[in-house]
Amino acid sequence: MVSVGGSSVGGSSQLGACVAAELIDFTIERERHLRFVGREEVLARLDEWLLGPDDTRWVVVTGGPGMGKSAVLSTWLARREAAGAQVPHHFVRRQVIDWDQPERIATSLAAQIEGMFPELRDDQPRPQARLPELLGRVSKRLGAPGRLVIVVDGLDETRAEPGENPLPRFLPHVVPAGIRILCATRPTYPHLGWIEARSPARRMNLDDAQWASSNEAVARGLWEAVAPDYEPPLPDATVAAAITRAGGNVLHAVMLHEVLRDLPPYRRRAEHVPDGLRELISGMWDRAASIQSVRVGLGLLCAAQEALSLNMLAEVAGWSSDDKKRFLPEARQLLLEEPASWAGATAYRPRHDWVRELMAEQLVGHALAAHHRALADKLATWPLPGDATARRYALRHALIHRVEAGAWAAAWRLAADLPFLEAKCRELSVHETETDIERTAERCRASGNEALIEQFGALARALALESHWSRMAPEATTALVRNRLRQLGWSAGEIGERIQVPAGSRFLRVRHLATRDSAALVRDLVGHASRVLACAVTPDGRRAV
């Protein structure tokens, strides 16, 4: 059940500022892939499917880690833009702020499309329906010959809880006429079937034999481009082994080049070339992680939710100045260096999601949980640190680090600290705060922690029921949540024991339970002032709108 009513919020100027804030600059991410040339037959096939006369609406490019899926999508995107087309796009990436959140992906794409069609913008969009409703309006504007292609790379990196399919939260169940979606993921992604069930859909698997020569040509082209730069020149046998043992894997070619470049000439021999990406990364890990301080630093970067600067990493790891100086020379080949999301700093994260996964596999026992605990204790702290960078990191990730560490009591203390929730609502968004608590509640239910399951569930429900008011007045979150928990049946004593309310805070408190809300109420939708005359049921049968 959803109640509909309330008043409108915001105006066109506020919406314009909001849309601008939702746009993401993917320039640096895209430039990483543009040096890989070739694959003309692959690109031609994509043109045929996406721009041709047939009614293909979904195209998914699959392939194992490092096979160049991102390079294919980036190159196709760049060529379309060079031809004058505007192509909404999103690169899903773990450990890059919030690029991997389903809701962030949807708002990113919607903001780009609204920039292309400002006259189709809804001044009072419903967050969950903003993108699909916008696509419907665009479809009508395009008409029969029109075409709009949307590119989404890295579906398998989308943030989700175990067993959860996040794709319906940002991809439409039904793609309207004239709209095409080009996406990429690993072939082992468990929710790939959801896409393939959409119709009409086509799949291009770069691991298939028909693309083997194309894949090898990319690796060969890279080695032909870099081999002349070696002094003395690389032996022909080494180059041949590098091409053969890459197996058409682009990431293998790139990382092996960086390894050989740093080796003395006598070690650049064919017999030293690793066979396949896993063997290459494992060897790099073994060399770097043989130094304990470097091993700790790499483990922390595996656990971190964003790229970290060297200073932040050193502080969490407790390094000496020598440890700090040693880390980058030993670990750089496994890392991606990029400008930090804050000004004036360089940050580091694992250079590929599969590199992160393989490194995480090498961590012994509960080491990864310990790294989450260290990040929670020294970086994602509460009360919030004064440093703006650490403050933003703590607001976004303090809760997830405690969950990943298995520190459920600490997770509850933080979630139940209403000033923390209020700060998240005020400085991030009410939606992000609500999503964070709901995911934590889901994880708690899955963990079987009976003592806290009911408490997290009630807190998530209270936030959802009050979200329409919190959006209008985030500074009232403490009062809203406290009073809603009272209406949900918590006694004043239970609230005093479980919830942290700032001492001396003044607001009207519910004393006696009295509510007309149905127990089936999920949330209130604001902005709709007239009667409801019709409803629609989602294709999965779980929602009525």
C-alpha positions as CSV (number, residue, x, y, z in Angstrom):
1,M,0.0,0.0,0.0
2,V,1.2,3.5,-0.8
3,S,-0.5,6.7,0.2
4,V,-0.6,9.5,-2.3
5,G,-0.9,13.2,-1.4
6,G,1.0,16.1,0.0
7,S,2.4,19.2,-1.7
8,S,4.9,19.8,-4.4
9,V,8.6,20.4,-3.6
10,G,11.1,22.5,-5.5
11,G,11.1,24.5,-8.7
12,S,12.7,24.5,-12.1
13,S,15.9,26.3,-10.9
14,Q,16.3,23.7,-8.2
15,L,15.8,20.9,-10.6
16,G,18.4,22.4,-13.0
17,A,21.0,22.5,-10.3
18,C,20.1,19.0,-9.2
19,V,20.5,17.7,-12.8
20,A,23.9,19.3,-13.1
21,A,25.0,17.7,-9.9
22,E,23.9,14.3,-11.2
23,L,26.2,14.4,-14.3
24,I,29.4,12.4,-14.1
25,D,32.6,13.1,-16.1
26,F,33.8,9.7,-17.4
27,T,36.6,11.2,-19.5
28,I,39.5,9.7,-17.5
29,E,37.8,6.3,-17.4
30,R,37.2,6.3,-21.1
31,E,40.7,7.5,-22.0
32,R,42.2,4.4,-20.4
33,H,40.7,2.2,-23.2
34,L,41.1,4.3,-26.3
35,R,44.6,3.2,-27.1
36,F,43.4,-0.3,-28.0
37,V,42.8,-0.3,-31.7
38,G,41.4,-3.0,-34.1
39,R,38.3,-5.0,-33.5
40,E,36.8,-3.6,-36.6
41,E,34.5,-6.6,-37.2
42,V,33.3,-6.4,-33.6
43,L,32.5,-2.7,-34.0
44,A,30.8,-3.3,-37.4
45,R,28.6,-6.0,-35.8
46,L,27.5,-3.6,-33.1
47,D,26.7,-1.0,-35.7
48,E,24.6,-3.5,-37.5
49,W,22.6,-4.5,-34.4
50,L,22.3,-1.1,-32.9
51,L,21.9,1.2,-35.9
52,G,20.5,-1.2,-38.4
53,P,16.9,-1.7,-39.5
54,D,16.0,-4.6,-37.2
55,D,14.2,-4.1,-33.8
56,T,17.1,-5.2,-31.6
57,R,16.7,-3.3,-28.3
58,W,19.2,-5.0,-26.1
59,V,22.8,-5.8,-27.0
60,V,25.1,-7.3,-24.3
61,V,28.8,-7.8,-24.8
62,T,30.3,-10.5,-22.6
63,G,33.8,-11.8,-22.0
64,G,36.1,-12.9,-19.3
65,P,38.1,-10.4,-17.2
66,G,40.5,-8.4,-19.2
67,M,39.1,-9.4,-22.6
68,G,38.5,-5.8,-23.6
69,K,34.8,-5.3,-23.1
70,S,35.2,-1.8,-21.8
71,A,37.6,-1.0,-24.7
72,V,35.0,-2.1,-27.2
73,L,32.2,0.0,-25.6
74,S,34.5,3.0,-25.2
75,T,35.6,2.9,-28.8
76,W,32.1,2.4,-30.2
77,L,30.9,5.3,-28.0
78,A,33.8,7.6,-29.1
79,R,33.0,6.9,-32.8
80,R,29.4,7.7,-32.4
81,E,30.2,10.9,-30.7
82,A,32.7,11.8,-33.4
83,A,29.9,11.3,-35.9
84,G,27.8,13.9,-34.0
85,A,25.6,11.6,-32.0
86,Q,24.9,12.1,-28.3
87,V,25.1,8.8,-26.4
88,P,24.1,8.7,-22.7
89,H,26.5,6.4,-20.9
90,H,27.6,5.1,-17.5
91,F,30.6,3.1,-16.5
92,V,29.8,1.1,-13.4
93,R,32.9,0.9,-11.3
94,R,33.4,-0.4,-7.8
95,Q,35.4,1.7,-5.4
96,V,34.7,4.9,-7.3
97,I,32.4,6.9,-5.0
98,D,28.9,5.8,-5.8
99,W,29.3,4.8,-9.5
100,D,28.2,1.3,-8.7
101,Q,24.9,2.2,-6.9
102,P,21.8,1.3,-9.0
103,E,20.1,4.5,-8.1
104,R,23.1,6.5,-9.1
105,I,23.3,4.8,-12.5
106,A,19.6,5.6,-13.1
107,T,20.0,9.3,-12.1
108,S,23.2,9.6,-14.1
109,L,21.6,8.3,-17.3
110,A,18.4,10.4,-16.7
111,A,20.4,13.6,-16.2
112,Q,22.2,13.1,-19.5
113,I,19.0,12.3,-21.4
114,E,17.3,15.4,-19.9
115,G,20.2,17.5,-21.1
116,M,19.5,16.2,-24.6
117,F,15.8,16.7,-24.4
118,P,15.3,19.5,-21.8
119,E,11.7,20.1,-22.9
120,L,10.8,16.5,-21.8
121,R,12.1,17.0,-18.3
122,D,9.6,16.3,-15.5
123,D,9.8,19.1,-12.8
124,Q,8.5,16.7,-10.2
125,P,9.9,13.3,-11.1
126,R,9.3,10.2,-9.0
127,P,12.8,8.9,-8.3
128,Q,12.1,5.2,-9.0
129,A,10.2,6.0,-12.2
130,R,12.2,8.9,-13.5
131,L,14.3,7.0,-16.1
132,P,11.6,4.6,-17.5
133,E,9.0,7.4,-17.8
134,L,11.6,9.7,-19.4
135,L,12.5,7.0,-22.0
136,G,8.8,6.7,-22.8
137,R,8.5,10.4,-23.5
138,V,11.8,10.3,-25.6
139,S,10.4,7.3,-27.6
140,K,7.4,9.3,-28.6
141,R,9.5,12.3,-29.6
142,L,11.9,10.2,-31.7
143,G,9.2,8.7,-33.9
144,A,9.6,5.7,-36.1
145,P,13.0,6.5,-37.7
146,G,14.6,7.9,-34.5
147,R,17.2,6.0,-32.5
148,L,18.8,6.7,-29.1
149,V,21.5,4.3,-27.8
150,I,22.3,4.1,-24.1
151,V,25.7,2.5,-23.1
152,V,26.2,0.9,-19.7
153,D,29.5,-0.8,-19.0
154,G,30.4,-3.2,-16.1
155,L,27.0,-4.5,-15.0
156,D,28.7,-7.2,-12.9
157,E,30.3,-4.4,-10.8
158,T,26.9,-3.0,-9.7
159,R,26.4,-2.9,-6.0
160,A,24.0,-5.5,-4.7
161,E,23.4,-7.8,-1.7
162,P,24.0,-11.5,-2.1
163,G,21.3,-13.0,-4.2
164,E,19.8,-9.6,-5.2
165,N,19.3,-8.7,-8.8
166,P,20.0,-5.0,-9.0
167,L,19.4,-4.6,-12.8
168,P,15.6,-3.8,-12.5
169,R,16.5,-0.9,-10.3
170,F,18.1,1.0,-13.1
171,L,17.3,-0.8,-16.4
172,P,13.7,-0.7,-17.8
173,H,11.7,-3.9,-17.9
174,V,10.5,-2.9,-21.3
175,V,12.6,-0.8,-23.7
176,P,10.4,1.6,-25.7
177,A,10.5,1.8,-29.5
178,G,13.6,3.7,-30.8
179,I,15.6,3.1,-27.6
180,R,18.6,0.7,-27.7
181,I,20.7,-0.4,-24.7
182,L,24.3,-1.6,-25.2
183,C,25.8,-3.1,-22.0
184,A,28.7,-5.3,-21.0
185,T,29.3,-7.9,-18.3
186,R,31.2,-11.1,-17.5
187,P,29.5,-14.3,-18.9
188,T,29.4,-15.7,-15.4
189,Y,27.2,-12.8,-14.1
190,P,24.3,-14.5,-12.4
191,H,21.7,-12.0,-13.6
192,L,22.7,-12.1,-17.3
193,G,19.6,-14.2,-17.9
194,W,17.4,-11.3,-16.9
195,I,18.8,-9.3,-19.8
196,E,18.6,-12.2,-22.3
197,A,14.9,-12.7,-21.3
198,R,14.2,-9.2,-22.5
199,S,13.2,-9.2,-26.2
200,P,14.5,-8.5,-28.8
201,A,18.0,-9.1,-27.5
202,R,21.4,-10.1,-28.9
203,R,24.6,-11.2,-27.2
204,M,28.2,-10.9,-28.4
205,N,30.6,-13.2,-26.4
206,L,34.2,-12.1,-26.9
207,D,35.3,-15.5,-25.6
208,D,33.7,-17.3,-28.6
209,A,36.0,-18.8,-31.2
210,Q,34.7,-16.5,-33.9
211,W,36.3,-13.5,-32.2
212,A,39.7,-15.3,-31.3
213,S,41.6,-13.7,-34.2
214,S,40.2,-10.3,-33.4
215,N,41.2,-10.7,-29.8
216,E,44.8,-11.8,-30.7
217,A,45.1,-8.9,-33.1
218,V,44.5,-6.4,-30.3
219,A,47.3,-8.0,-28.1
220,R,49.6,-8.2,-31.1
221,G,49.0,-4.6,-32.0
222,L,49.8,-3.5,-28.5
223,W,53.1,-5.5,-28.5
224,E,54.1,-4.2,-31.9
225,A,53.5,-0.7,-30.6
226,V,55.5,-1.0,-27.4
227,A,58.3,-3.5,-28.4
228,P,60.5,-0.8,-30.2
229,D,60.6,1.2,-27.0
230,Y,62.6,-1.5,-25.1
231,E,66.4,-1.1,-24.9
232,P,67.9,-3.4,-25.8
233,P,65.1,-4.6,-28.1
234,L,62.9,-7.4,-26.8
235,P,63.9,-10.9,-28.2
236,D,61.4,-12.0,-30.9
237,A,60.7,-15.2,-28.9
238,T,59.6,-13.0,-25.9
239,V,57.2,-11.0,-28.0
240,A,55.8,-14.2,-29.6
241,A,55.3,-15.8,-26.2
242,A,53.7,-12.6,-24.8
243,I,51.2,-12.6,-27.7
244,T,50.5,-16.3,-27.5
245,R,50.2,-16.6,-23.7
246,A,47.9,-13.6,-23.5
247,G,45.2,-15.7,-25.2
248,G,43.7,-12.6,-26.6
249,N,43.4,-11.0,-23.2
250,V,44.0,-7.2,-23.4
251,L,44.7,-6.8,-19.6
252,H,47.4,-9.5,-19.8
253,A,49.2,-7.6,-22.5
254,V,49.0,-4.3,-20.7
255,M,50.2,-5.6,-17.3
256,L,52.9,-7.9,-18.7
257,H,54.3,-4.9,-20.6
258,E,54.6,-3.0,-17.3
259,V,56.3,-6.0,-15.6
260,L,58.8,-6.5,-18.4
261,R,59.6,-2.8,-18.6
262,D,60.8,-2.8,-15.0
263,L,62.9,-6.0,-15.3
264,P,66.6,-6.1,-16.2
265,P,67.1,-7.2,-19.9
266,Y,68.4,-10.6,-18.9
267,R,65.1,-11.5,-17.3
268,R,63.0,-10.5,-20.3
269,R,63.0,-14.0,-21.7
270,A,60.2,-16.1,-23.2
271,E,60.3,-18.7,-20.4
272,H,59.5,-16.0,-17.8
273,V,56.3,-14.9,-19.6
274,P,53.2,-16.1,-17.4
275,D,50.6,-18.1,-19.2
276,G,47.3,-16.3,-18.8
277,L,46.0,-13.5,-16.7
278,R,45.5,-15.4,-13.4
279,E,49.1,-16.6,-13.4
280,L,50.4,-13.1,-14.2
281,I,48.5,-11.5,-11.4
282,S,49.3,-14.2,-8.9
283,G,53.0,-13.8,-9.6
284,M,52.7,-10.0,-9.1
285,W,50.9,-10.5,-5.9
286,D,53.4,-13.0,-4.6
287,R,56.3,-10.6,-5.2
288,A,54.6,-7.5,-3.7
289,A,52.9,-9.3,-0.8
290,S,56.1,-10.9,0.4
291,I,56.7,-7.6,2.2
292,Q,54.2,-7.4,5.2
293,S,53.5,-3.7,5.1
294,V,52.8,-3.9,1.3
295,R,50.5,-6.8,1.9
296,V,48.6,-4.8,4.5
297,G,48.3,-1.9,2.1
298,L,47.0,-4.0,-0.7
299,G,44.5,-5.7,1.6
300,L,43.2,-2.3,2.8
301,L,42.7,-1.2,-0.8
302,C,40.8,-4.4,-1.5
303,A,38.5,-3.5,1.4
304,A,38.2,0.2,0.8
305,Q,35.0,1.5,-0.8
306,E,36.8,4.2,-2.7
307,A,40.3,4.9,-4.0
308,L,42.6,6.1,-1.1
309,S,45.4,8.6,-1.1
310,L,48.8,7.4,0.1
311,N,48.5,9.5,3.2
312,M,45.1,8.0,4.1
313,L,46.4,4.5,3.5
314,A,49.5,5.1,5.7
315,E,47.3,6.5,8.5
316,V,45.0,3.5,8.5
317,A,47.9,1.0,8.1
318,G,50.0,2.7,10.8
319,W,53.1,2.8,8.5
320,S,56.5,4.2,9.3
321,S,57.9,6.7,6.8
322,D,60.0,3.8,5.3
323,D,56.9,1.7,4.9
324,K,55.1,4.5,3.1
325,K,58.1,5.1,0.7
326,R,58.3,1.4,-0.1
327,F,54.6,0.8,-0.9
328,L,54.2,2.3,-4.3
329,P,57.4,0.9,-5.9
330,E,56.4,-2.6,-4.8
331,A,52.7,-2.4,-5.5
332,R,52.2,0.0,-8.4
333,Q,51.7,-2.6,-11.1
334,L,48.6,-3.9,-9.3
335,L,47.1,-0.5,-8.8
336,L,45.3,2.2,-10.8
337,E,46.4,5.7,-10.1
338,E,43.8,8.4,-10.6
339,P,43.0,11.9,-9.4
340,A,41.1,11.7,-6.1
341,S,37.5,12.8,-5.9
342,W,38.8,15.7,-3.8
343,A,41.2,18.3,-5.1
344,G,44.9,18.2,-4.9
345,A,45.5,14.5,-4.3
346,T,46.3,11.3,-6.1
347,A,44.4,8.1,-5.1
348,Y,44.9,4.4,-5.7
349,R,42.7,1.4,-6.1
350,P,43.1,-2.1,-7.6
351,R,43.6,-1.6,-11.3
352,H,40.7,-3.9,-12.3
353,D,37.9,-5.5,-10.4
354,W,39.2,-8.9,-11.1
355,V,42.6,-7.9,-9.8
356,R,40.8,-6.9,-6.6
357,E,39.0,-10.3,-6.5
358,L,42.2,-12.3,-7.0
359,M,44.1,-10.3,-4.3
360,A,41.2,-10.8,-1.9
361,E,41.4,-14.5,-2.5
362,Q,45.1,-14.5,-1.4
363,L,44.3,-12.8,2.0
364,V,44.5,-15.5,4.7
365,G,41.6,-16.3,7.0
366,H,39.7,-13.3,8.3
367,A,42.2,-10.7,7.0
368,L,39.8,-8.9,4.8
369,A,37.3,-8.5,7.7
370,A,40.2,-7.1,9.8
371,H,41.0,-4.6,7.0
372,H,37.3,-3.5,7.1
373,R,37.6,-3.1,10.9
374,A,40.7,-1.0,10.5
375,L,39.1,1.3,8.0
376,A,36.0,1.6,10.3
377,D,38.2,2.4,13.3
378,K,40.6,4.8,11.7
379,L,39.0,6.3,8.7
380,A,35.2,5.8,8.7
381,T,34.8,7.0,12.3
382,W,32.0,8.6,14.3
383,P,31.7,11.3,15.5
384,L,32.6,12.6,12.1
385,P,36.2,13.8,11.6
386,G,36.8,17.4,10.9
387,D,38.7,16.7,7.7
388,A,36.2,17.1,4.8
389,T,37.6,14.1,2.8
390,A,37.4,11.8,5.8
391,R,34.0,13.1,6.7
392,R,32.6,12.4,3.3
393,Y,34.1,8.9,3.3
394,A,32.7,8.2,6.8
395,L,29.2,9.3,5.9
396,R,29.1,7.1,2.8
397,H,30.9,4.0,4.1
398,A,31.1,3.8,7.9
399,L,28.2,1.5,8.1
400,I,29.2,-0.9,5.4
401,H,32.7,-1.3,6.9
402,R,31.2,-2.4,10.2
403,V,28.9,-4.8,8.5
404,E,31.7,-6.3,6.4
405,A,33.8,-6.7,9.5
406,G,31.0,-8.6,11.2
407,A,30.8,-6.0,13.9
408,W,27.0,-6.0,14.2
409,A,26.9,-4.4,17.7
410,A,29.1,-1.5,16.3
411,A,26.9,-1.3,13.2
412,W,23.8,-0.9,15.3
413,R,25.3,1.7,17.5
414,L,26.2,3.8,14.5
415,A,22.9,3.2,12.7
416,A,20.9,4.0,15.8
417,D,22.8,7.3,16.4
418,L,20.2,9.6,15.0
419,P,22.6,12.6,14.6
420,F,24.6,10.3,12.2
421,L,21.5,9.5,10.2
422,E,20.6,13.2,10.2
423,A,24.1,14.1,8.9
424,K,23.8,11.5,6.1
425,C,20.4,12.8,5.1
426,R,21.6,16.4,5.1
427,E,25.0,16.0,3.5
428,L,24.3,13.1,1.1
429,S,20.6,12.4,0.6
430,V,17.6,10.9,2.3
431,H,17.4,8.2,-0.4
432,E,21.0,7.1,0.0
433,T,20.6,7.0,3.8
434,E,17.4,5.0,3.5
435,T,19.1,2.5,1.0
436,D,22.1,2.1,3.3
437,I,19.9,1.2,6.3
438,E,17.7,-1.1,4.3
439,R,20.7,-3.0,2.9
440,T,22.1,-3.3,6.4
441,A,18.8,-4.7,7.6
442,E,18.9,-7.2,4.7
443,R,22.4,-8.3,5.6
444,C,21.5,-8.6,9.3
445,R,18.5,-10.9,8.4
446,A,20.9,-13.0,6.3
447,S,23.4,-13.2,9.1
448,G,20.8,-14.6,11.5
449,N,21.7,-12.1,14.3
450,E,18.3,-12.4,16.1
451,A,19.1,-9.8,18.6
452,L,19.3,-7.0,16.0
453,I,17.2,-8.2,13.1
454,E,14.0,-6.7,14.5
455,Q,15.8,-3.4,15.4
456,F,17.4,-2.9,12.0
457,G,14.1,-3.8,10.3
458,A,12.2,-1.2,12.4
459,L,14.7,1.5,11.8
460,A,14.6,0.9,8.0
461,R,10.8,1.0,8.1
462,A,10.8,4.2,10.1
463,L,13.1,5.9,7.6
464,A,10.9,4.8,4.7
465,L,7.7,6.0,6.3
466,E,9.2,9.4,7.1
467,S,11.3,9.8,3.9
468,H,8.9,12.3,2.3
469,W,9.2,14.6,5.4
470,S,13.0,14.1,5.7
471,R,13.5,15.2,2.1
472,M,11.8,18.5,2.9
473,A,13.5,19.0,6.3
474,P,16.5,16.7,6.8
475,E,17.3,18.6,10.0
476,A,14.2,17.0,11.4
477,T,15.3,13.4,10.9
478,T,16.0,12.8,14.5
479,A,12.5,13.8,15.6
480,L,10.8,12.0,12.7
481,V,12.6,8.7,13.2
482,R,12.2,8.8,17.0
483,N,8.5,9.4,16.9
484,R,7.9,6.9,14.1
485,L,9.6,4.2,16.1
486,R,7.2,5.1,19.0
487,Q,4.3,4.7,16.6
488,L,5.7,1.3,15.4
489,G,5.2,0.1,19.0
490,W,8.5,0.8,20.7
491,S,8.1,1.9,24.3
492,A,9.7,5.1,25.5
493,G,12.1,2.9,27.6
494,E,13.1,0.8,24.5
495,I,13.8,4.0,22.6
496,G,15.9,5.3,25.4
497,E,17.9,2.1,25.5
498,R,18.4,1.5,21.8
499,I,18.4,4.9,20.1
500,Q,20.9,7.8,20.6
501,V,19.1,11.1,20.7
502,P,21.3,14.2,21.4
503,A,21.2,15.3,25.0
504,G,19.1,18.5,25.4
505,S,17.5,18.2,21.9
506,R,14.1,19.8,21.9
507,F,11.2,18.6,19.7
508,L,7.6,17.3,20.2
509,R,7.7,13.7,21.3
510,V,4.9,11.2,20.7
511,R,3.7,9.9,24.1
512,H,0.7,7.8,23.3
513,L,0.2,5.5,20.3
514,A,-2.4,6.9,18.0
515,T,-2.2,6.4,14.2
516,R,-4.6,5.8,11.3
517,D,-1.9,4.4,9.1
518,S,-2.4,0.9,7.7
519,A,0.1,-1.7,8.7
520,A,0.6,-2.3,5.0
521,L,1.7,1.2,4.3
522,V,5.2,1.3,2.6
523,R,5.7,5.0,2.1
524,D,4.0,8.3,1.1
525,L,4.4,9.7,-2.4
526,V,4.2,13.5,-2.4
527,G,3.4,15.9,-5.3
528,H,0.2,14.2,-6.5
529,A,-2.8,16.3,-5.4
530,S,-5.7,14.7,-7.3
531,R,-7.6,11.4,-7.1
532,V,-6.0,8.1,-8.2
533,L,-8.1,6.7,-11.1
534,A,-5.9,3.9,-12.3
535,C,-3.0,1.7,-11.4
536,A,-0.4,-0.4,-13.2
537,V,1.2,-3.7,-12.1
538,T,4.9,-4.2,-12.7
539,P,5.8,-7.2,-14.9
540,D,7.1,-9.2,-12.0
541,G,3.8,-8.9,-10.2
542,R,5.4,-7.5,-7.0
543,R,4.4,-3.8,-7.3
544,A,1.3,-1.8,-8.0
545,V,1.7,1.8,-9.0
